[in-house]
Amino acid sequence: MPRYPRSAAPVSTPDFASTVPEADLNGTHATMPRSSTPGVSMSIPGSGDPANPCIIQSDRTILVEVDNPRYAAARDALAPFAELEKSPEHLHTYRLTNLSLWNAAAVGLTAAQVIDTLVRFTKFPLPPNLPADITATMARYGRVKLERLDGSDGPAALQLVCDDPALLIELRRHKALREYLGEELSERSCRVAPAHRGVLKQALIAVGYPVEDLAGYTAGADLAVHLRDRTRAGRPFALRDYQRDAAAVFHAGGQVRGGSGVIVLPCGAGKTIVGLAVMALLQKRTLILTTSITAVKQWKRELLDKTTLSEEQIKEYTGETKDIGPVTIATYQILTYRPDKSEDFPHFGLFEQQDWGLIIYDEVHLLPAPVFRVTAQIQARRRLGLTATLVREDGREGDVFALIGPKRYDVPWRQLESQGWIATAQCTEIRVALPDDTARLDYAVAEPRAKYRLASENPAKDAVVAALLRRHANQQVLIIGQYLSQLRRLARRFQLPLITGTTPTSEREQLYARFRQGQIRQLILSKVGNFAIDLPDANVLIQVSGTFGSRQEEAQRLGRILRPKSDGSVAHFYTLVSRDTREQDFAHHRQLFLTEQGYSYEIRDESEIVPSQCREAG
């Protein structure tokens, strides 16, 4: 059993070498001095234009003026390589992180393209250090490579190959790496045990050198699987252009440069279909890991409806049933179950039960920490991550990059919206006052965590929910929240069905079916509604409470209503927030996601939604 790094250290960029490679799209490198990068002027990196929206600073932060006419163009141009940190009303803050630049490099962006984008939108000259810093950071992706030592298909020894002998010496001496690097094979390579493939990649990204893994994969057992041109229900079926492109980029013609990585697509854009397309390209036995039994059922429906696989070939491995077949769909919950914290995870053996040619990680941003551990051991299997956002609330984006793979394909939400593949959405935050002096006093004396819950469960929100239900009486409405006591209160008041984690699977599926068929128009969901529910006609979502400042949850919840509507109608996303409370502070962070994707949201007061007589009546 290989050893693992003791902690997921923040990604840093140590200065191991005095030169950095200039990378091109073909993966070749020419070593250049830091101070003379082709195509980048170190003395005058960009003169700037006072009419531009961006102020770019030497610490890699980028301030963007929201009211500037070029704001939208700048936002869309920055998105592929910068992370949004703050989005108050008038000035948004982005940052160029190592990981954001490495993900950009992984999808083919060059340092010259990044610098050119900054020059086009900067208000003042670029800081003199920044072009060299960006070039050096992006060049680190792929500067070290993992390759198969003897070219065989079996578990042969691997080698770490480095373009610079001095850098390899530094890496071999680094305390976080030395136990994973074996004998020196040449001045530019050393042996790596196959068991250390995953943990070495984690350690390398932690010290600032993300490795390009070209060691290839075990072939996996064959499985004939093809996409239908008509679904089992008789409807025409074909891949959308972006779905076909995403699958092709991941597959990479079957070469070693493909086979691992993350596809980022909006909820409702058909990430599951991309998974099916990859399966059809590979023709291999597949293990699919997802978030819930509901998601397992959805994957199985899609596989049966849109591929040539039979029901006997698709098995479920969950808390309810534990069958294994050529295609097996399991939940993260069952994989991370163990009777006692002192014991190992009994279901990790699933990874070795079949000769898998592909493992699909659905909603990879939610991958539980224990699954990272077993994933580090199966780096010879092809790995596909699917997600709507690379943001992880635990800060382990670097582990996703190292162990599942870098971002391979990404399409902006608003681009798909403009093409009609996802619904147009209007986002509204409604601020609600605490109801009376007693509630305000209770809030004032509460501990910080209790303050958030008191604000989230604010009973004054109920009247706003009532007004929104009246406004959208003839539409398909989802009410979603964090706290069961609040949701039960709403279910009693409005006589609506409620689905929680304890709702039996059969009852859930029956309620979802009735909602899809229009027999019920309003449904209340706990956090189980965040993930993988197939309710294509839902076009209104009322978020009454959430998980603190979770951007990933905001993404999932917005995605519940983004399936394109047959009548072309607009989707409405409402967030109810208690005014002047911790909930309002966290709401700002959640809404970073909306800003990243190009959505604007208006802030309304409850008085604009609820007539005064209704507020007085409670």
ZIRACOR-V792161 format. One record per pair of residues at least 4 apart in sequence whose C-alpha atoms are under 6 Angstrom apart, sorted by the first residue. I is the first residue (numbers start at 1). J is the second residue. Records with the same first field share a line. If there is no record, write none. Layout:
I->J, J
This chain:
2->195
4->199
9->206
11->206
12->207, 208
13->208
17->167
19->32, 33, 34
20->31, 32, 136
21->29, 30, 31, 32, 139
22->29, 30, 139
23->29, 139
24->28
25->108
41->45
45->126
46->119, 125, 126
47->125
48->122, 123, 124, 125
49->123
50->123
52->121, 122, 123
53->64, 65, 68, 71
54->63, 64, 121, 122, 123
55->62, 63, 122, 123
56->62
57->61
58->127
60->95, 96
61->94, 95
62->93, 94, 95
63->92, 93
64->91, 92
65->91
66->71, 90, 91
78->82
81->100, 101, 104
82->95, 96, 100
83->94, 95
84->94
85->93, 94
86->92, 93
87->92, 592
101->138
102->138, 141
103->406, 407
104->109
105->109
107->408
111->135
112->116
118->122
132->136
135->139
140->209
141->210
142->211, 212
144->161, 162, 211
145->160, 161, 211, 212, 213
146->159, 160, 213, 214, 215
147->158, 159, 214, 215
148->158, 215
149->157, 158, 159
157->193, 194
158->191, 192
159->190, 191, 192
160->189, 190
161->188, 189
162->188
165->187, 188
172->178
173->178
174->178
181->192
182->191, 192
183->190, 191
184->190
185->189, 190
196->200
198->376, 379
199->376
201->402
202->402
204->209, 210
205->209, 210
214->256
216->256
217->380, 381
218->380
219->357
220->355, 356, 357
221->284, 285, 355
222->283, 284
223->283, 284, 285
224->283
225->280, 283, 308
226->280, 307, 308
227->306, 307
228->306, 307
229->237
230->234, 235, 236, 237
231->235, 305, 306
232->305
239->243, 244
242->246
243->274
246->409
247->274, 278
248->252
250->258, 259
251->258, 259
252->258
259->382
260->382, 383, 384, 405
261->384, 404, 405, 406, 407, 408
262->384, 385, 386, 406, 407, 408
263->386, 408, 409
264->387, 388, 410
265->388, 411
266->388, 413
267->388, 559
268->562, 563
279->283
284->357
285->326, 327, 356, 357
286->327, 356, 358, 359
287->327, 328, 359
288->329, 359, 360
289->329, 330, 331, 361, 362
290->331, 332, 362
291->331, 332
292->331
295->532
296->329
301->305
302->306
303->307
313->325, 326
314->327, 328
315->323, 324, 325, 328
316->323, 328, 329
317->321, 322, 323, 329, 330
318->322, 330, 331, 334
324->328
335->347
338->345
358->382, 383
359->383
360->383, 384, 385
361->385
362->386
363->386, 387
364->385, 386, 387
365->390, 392
371->375
383->404
399->403
400->404
401->405, 406
413->597
416->421, 422
417->421, 422, 423, 424
422->562, 563, 564
423->562, 563, 564
424->570
425->570, 571, 572
426->572
427->573, 601
428->574, 601, 602, 603
429->574, 575, 603
430->576, 603, 604, 605, 606
431->577, 578, 579, 605, 606
432->577, 578, 579, 606
433->578, 579
435->460
443->451
446->450, 451
452->582, 583
455->578
456->545
457->486
464->610
467->610
469->473
476->521, 538, 539
477->522, 540, 541
478->522, 523, 524, 541
479->524, 541, 542
480->524, 525, 526, 543
481->526, 543, 544, 545, 546
482->526, 545, 546
484->488
491->495, 496
497->523
498->524, 525
499->503, 525
500->526
514->519, 520
515->519, 520
516->535
525->529
530->556, 557
536->563
538->561
539->561, 571
540->571, 572
541->573
542->574
543->574, 575
544->576
548->586
549->586, 589, 590
550->590
551->590, 593
565->569
577->584
594->599
595->599
606->610
